[in-house]
Amino acid sequence: MALLTKAPRGTQDILPKDSYQWRFLETVAMETAALFGFKEIRTPTFEHTELFHRSVGDTTDVVQKEMYTFTDKGNRSITLKPEGTAGAVRAAVEHGLLADALPLKVSYLTSCFRYEKPQAGRLREFHQFGVEMLGSQSPAADAEVIGLAYEIFKVLQVQNLTLELNSIGCPQCRPKYHQALKAYFEGHKDELCETCLSRLETNPMRILDCKSPVCSEIAKGAPVVLDFICDECREHFEGVKTRLDKMGIAYTVNPHIVRGLDYYTKTVFEFVTSQIGAQGTVCGGGRYDGLVEELGGAKTPGLGFAMGLERLLLLLAAQQNELPEPRACELYIASIGDAANIKAGELCARLRDEGFYVECDTMGRSVKAQMKYANKIGAKMSMVLGDSELESGKAQLKDMDTGESSPVELGEELTRRLYDAGLARATSELSDQIGDADILRLLGQQE
C-alpha cells in the first residue's frame, strides 16, 4: 500500500530518537531563564493578520513574502505567527500584565511559520525559544537579556559563537539616516530589485536586509547608522557595551546589523556562527521601545530575543557536543503465562510510582523474545516471573551488563535493590542530563 502523503515541504517530524535532545535544550533554556526571573507565556499559533502588519512592518520580507495568511470561515484574515514577540506583547497589553510590577519578564517555546526556500537551518515551520522584557529603558536591561542568551550557550558548552552588536537609533535620529540611505540608493535605482525600489520611498533601511545578492552587494557601501544616531542613543549604546565588558561577555560592533523586523529601536544583536552554512544566526534580538504603544498599550519600552532551536541543534552537532542520552529502561519484567503477566503489570505499576522506568510484556511474546526485546531497549536489569516465582514470592534479578543474577523478594526488597543500584527517580529533569553540579548551579542551590 502506497504512503498516503508525506510531511509538507519545509517541515520535519521530530522522531523519538531525536526528541529527547529537543526536550533537553528546551529544559535548559526555560530553567536558565527562570534564574533571571522570566516566567512562561503561551500564545496562539495564529493571530489576526493586522497584528503582524503593525508590528513586524508592511515593508519587511516577512510580511511581503513569507507569511502564511488565510481567510477563515468568519471572513477574518488570519496569519500563522512568523515570530513570537508580537503575540507575547499583544497578550501583555490585552490582559493588563503591564499594570503589575515591572519589568514584566516572559519566556516561551513556540513554532513559527515562514514561506521560504527550505535549506539547512531554514524551514517553513521552525521552533524558537524566546524572551521578552517590558518596562525598562535602561541599558542594564539590554545587558541582562544578552547575558541570558550567553548563559544558555555557556551551559550547553557551545563554542565559536560571536556576539555582534549594533544600535539602529530611535524615531528621533533615524529620519536623518533614512535621508542618507535614500540619497545613496537613488544612485543605484537601476540595479535594485523591484521590492527594494518600493522600499526606497517607504523604508530604505529595509533594503539593507534584502536577500537579493545584487542588493546585498550594493548595501555594503551604504552609510553606517552609527554615524547618525543621536546623543541619547549613543549614550545608551555605550552603557550596554560597558555592562557587557564588566560581565566578561565579548562582542563585536557590527554596524550592518539592522534585523529583519520594523519594530526594533536602539540596540540590536545577533549570536552568529560560521559552522552551519549560510543560516549562521543562532539567536537574534534587540529593543522595540515603540511596539507596546503601536499595539494599543501605554508607552512602554521593551526588548527580547529569539533563539532558533533547529540551528542550535545543527551547531551542537557540528561541534560534536555530546548531548545526554534519554533515560534507559531500568528493569524489564518478563513473564510466562497470564498469571505471571498480571503480576508483572502489578509490579510495574508499583515501581513506576517509586519513580523507576520499568517495562513488561504487552505483545504476548515468548520468554526468549521478551529477553531479546529487553536487550534491544537497553534494559539495565531484568527478571523472569513464572509459576514458581509467584508461589515463592522471589525471582532472580539479573544485571544485563554483567550477566550476574541474585535472588530478590518481589516486595520492598526489590525496590531497595533498585535504589541501591542507583536507579532512583531523578530529582530534576536536568540532573540526569547535565550533572548534579551544573543543575545545582542552574537552580541557584548549594551542595
N, C-alpha and C positions, 0 to 999 in steps of 0.2 A: 504494500500500500504506500503510495507516494505521500510525502510530507505535505500537509495542507497548506502551510505558509511558513515563512521564516520571519525572524525579527526584522522590523523596518530598518532600512539603511541608516547608518549613523547612530544606532542604538546597540546595546550589548546586554546579554544575560550575564549576571554575576553568579557563577556556579558555586556550589558548596566548597569546592577545592580552593576557591579564591575569596569567598565572602568573609571568612574569618579575618583576613588581612584588612578588609574594609572596616569590619567591626573594631579591630584594634586601633586603626587610625582615628576612627570616629570617637572612640572612648578616650584616647589620648587628647584629642583636640578639645572635647567637651569638658573633661576633667581639668585640663590645664586652664581653660577659660574660666572655670569656676573659681580657681585660685585668684583670679583677677576680679571676681565679683560679677561675672556675666552669667545670666540665667537664661534658660532655653525659651525660645519662642517658636511657634509653628504657625505658618500662614498658608493660605490655599495655594494649590498648584496653579490655578488660573485666577486672573483678575480682570476687571474692566479695562479695556484697551487704553482708555484715556489716561489711566494711571501711568503707563509707560511713556505715552506721548509727552506728558507733562514733566515727568521725572528724568527719564533717560534722554529724551530730546528728539524732536522730529528730524533733525539733520544727521543723526548718528546712523552708522551702518546697521546697528541693532534694529532700530525702528524702520529704516527704509528698506532693508533687505532680508533681515534674519528672523523676524518674529513669526511665531505660529499663531495666526489670528483667524477667528471664525465667528460667524453669527449664530447665536444659539436659538432655541425654539421660541424664545421671547423677543427675538429680533434685536438682541443686545450684542454688541461687539465685545468678544471675549478673547483674551490672549493668554497662552501658556507662559508662565513667567520666564523671561530671558535672564533674569538676575534676581538676587534676593533682597537687596536694600529697599527698593520701592515698596514691596509688600510689608516689610517689617516696620518701616516708617509710617505707612498708611495705618497699620494696626495700632501703633503707638498713639497716633492722632485720634483715630476713631474711638478708642477705648479709654482715652483720658490718662494714659500712662505718664504723660509729661507733667501732670499735676502732682505726681508723687515726688519723693526725694530724688534729686538729680545729682550726678548724671544717671540716666537710665542706661543700663548695660544689658544687651541681649545677644544671644548666640543662637545659631541654627545650623542644621544639616538639611539640605534641600536638593531636589532635582531642578535643573534649569533646561530650557529648550531654545535652541537657535538653529535656523536653517542655514548651515554652512557645508562646504565640501568636507566630508569626513577624512581625517587623517590621524596619525598617532597624536594623542593628546588633544584632539578636537573632534567631539562628537555632537550629534544633534540633540541627544539627551545626555547631559553631563551632571556631575554632582559636585556640590560645593559645601565647604564649611565656611560660615561667615559670622562676623560680629558687627554690631553697631553700638556706638556710644553717643547718646544725645544729651545736650545740656551744657557742655563745656567748650569754651572758645580758647582755652589755654593751650600752649604748645606742650604742656605736660600730658594732656590727653592724647595728642598725636604720638608722643614718645611711648606712652603706655600701650596703645593699640599696636604699634610696630613691635614693641617689646613682647607682646603676647604671641604674635606670629613667630618671632625669633625664638621664643621659649619652646614652642611646639616643635620647631625644626631641631632644636637642641636636644629635646627628649628623644626624638626619633633618630638622632645622630646623623642628620642629613649634612652632607659635605658639598663644597663647591657651589654654594648659593651666594649670589651677590645682591645686596640691598641697594637699589637705585632710588634716588630721592630727587624731587623737584618741587617747585612752587609755581602754580599757574595763575597766581594773582586772584583778585576779587572783582566784583562788579564795578568798583570804583576805578581800578587801574587797567582792567582788561580792555576797555574800548580803545585805548591808545595802541595796545598790542594788536588788536584786530585791524586797526587802520594800517599799521606797518605790514601786517601779513597780507592784507588786501592789495596794497601797493606792490608788494613783492610778487604775489601770484598773478597779478594783472599782466606782468611781463611774460608770463608763461601760459596765457589763456589758450593758445593754440595746441598746447600739449596736454592739458588737464583732461581727465575723463569727464563724461557727461555729468556724473553725480557731483564731482568737485566743482564744476562750473556753476552749478546751482548753489553750492555751499559758499562760493566766493562772495555772494551777496548776502547770505543769511548768517553763516557762521564759519569764517575762514579757518578757525582753529581745527575744525573737523577734517580739513584737507591734510593736516599733519598725521591723522590717524588712518588715512586711506590705505587700503591693502594693495592697490594697483602699483606694480613695480615702477612705472613711469612717474606717477605722482609721488611715490615714496622717495625716489631719487631727486626730484625737484625740491621736495620738502627739506632735504638735507641742508640746503643753502638758505633756508628761511630765517628771518630774525628770531632771536632767542628770547623767550618770555622773561627770563630773569633780568634782562636789560630794561624791562618796562614795569616791573612790579613796584607798588607804592611803598612808602616807608613802613607802614603798618605790616604789610605782607612780608617785607624783608626782615623786620624785627621778629615776626612770628617764625619765619623760616630759620633764622639764626637760633631762636630759642629751642626749636626742635633738634637742630644739629648739636647744640650744646648738651642737651639732655642725653641724646644718643651717645655722644662722646663719653659722658660720665658713666653711662650704663655699660660701656665696653662693647657697643654694637657698631661694627664697621659699616660704612656706607660709601657710595659714590654718588656725587651730584650729577644727574643726567638731565640736562635742560631740554631734551627732546621728548621726555615723558609728558603726555597730556591725558592719558587714559581715554577709553572709548565712549564715555558717557558724559552728558552735558551737565550733570548736577555737581561735578567736582569744583572746588574752590581751594585756593591756597595749597596746602600740602598734598602731593600725590606720591605714591611709592609703589615699587614692584620688587619682589624677590625673583630673580631670574637665574637660569642655568643654561649652559651650552650643551648639556649631556643628553637631552631628549629631543633634539631636532629643532624644527622651526618654531614649535609652540613651547617656548622656553620660559614663559612667565608662569610660575607656580602659584604665586599669591600677589594680589594687587589691591590697592585701595587708596583712600585719602579722605579729605574733608569735603563736606557738602553742606555748608552753612546756610544755604537758602532753600534746601529741599523741604523741610518741615513746613515752612511758610507757603511754599509753592503748592503743597498738598492740602492746604486749608488750616494748618495749625498756627499757633503763635510763633513769632520769630525765635528759632531755637537752633543753635549751632549743632553740628553732628559730624561724625566720621566713622569709618569702618573699613573692613577688608573682606575679600572673598578668596578662599584657598581651593584650588581645583584638586579634587581627590584623585581623579584619573592621572593627572600629571604628576602628582606627588608619588603615586604608586610606580609610575614609569621611572621616575628619578631614583626611588629606592631600589628598584630592580637594576637600573643601570649601574648603581654604586654597589650592587650585590650586598645590600644591607640585609641582615638576617632578621626577618620578622618572626614573631613567635608562632609556633605550631598550634593548631587547635587542640583542645583537651582530648586525650585519647580515652577509650573505654578502660575503666579501672577493674571491672570484674565482669566476666561473661559466665552466666549460669546455664550450662547445658542440661538437658533433661531427657529421660527415657520414659515414655508413657504419659497419659493425660494427668494422672495424679501428681507426678513429678513436675510436669509443666505448670500446673496450677500453683504448686508450692514455689516454683521458680519465680512466677509472676508476683506472688505474695512477698518473697524476699526482695525482689527488685523494688517494689513499692516502698518497703520499709527502709531499704538502704538509700533510695533516692531522697527520702525525707531527711536523711542524715547528710545529704549533700554529695553522695557518691554517684559517679557516672557508671551505671550498671545496665547490662542488656541480657535478654534471654530469647529463646526461640519463639518466633511468631510465624514461621514458614512451614512447620511440620517436617523439618529435616531430620535425617538420621544423626546419631551422635557424631559420627565421623564428619559429616557435612557441617554440623554445628561447630565443631572444633576448627575446621578449615575456615569457616566464617570468622571465628574468634581471632585466628591468626591474621586474616585479611584486614580486619578493622584495628589491629594493633592492640588487642586487649592485654593489659598488664598481668592480670590473674584470671584464673578460670576454675570452675569446679563442675562436677557432673552429679546430678541427682537421679537416683533410681529408687526402686522399692526398698533396698537395704538402707539407703541413706535416709529415706523417710521414716523407716522403722527405728533406726538408731538415733536420729537427730544429729548425725555427724556426716561430714563429707571431706574429701581430700581437696585442700586449697593448693593450687598449682601456680608457681611463678612461671610465667610464659617465657621469660628471658633465660632463666637458668634451668628450667625443667624440673626443679625441686618441688616436691609435694609434702604436705604435712596435714594431719587430721585437724579439723576445726568444728566446733559445735555451731549449729545454724542459728543460734540466738545471739546474745550480746558478745560472745567471744568472736564471732565473725566480724562484727562491727569494730571491735577493739583491734583485731588483727589488721584490718584495712587502715585504720587510723595509724597504727604502729608502722605500717609500710609507707606512710607519708602521703596517703591518698585522700586527705580530708578536703572538704569544701574550701575553695579559695575565699579569703576574707574580702577580696575586691576583684572586680573583673580584670583589673590590671595586674594584680600581684603575681599571678602565674606567668604573665607575659613579659613584664619588664623588670621583675625582681623586686624583692622587699625594700631595698634601699631606695630605689627610684620611686616606688609607689608611696613610701613614707614621705619622701621629699615632695612628691606631687600633691599629696594630701596635707602637707604642712605639719606632719606629726614628727615626734621624736622617737628614736629607737629606745 
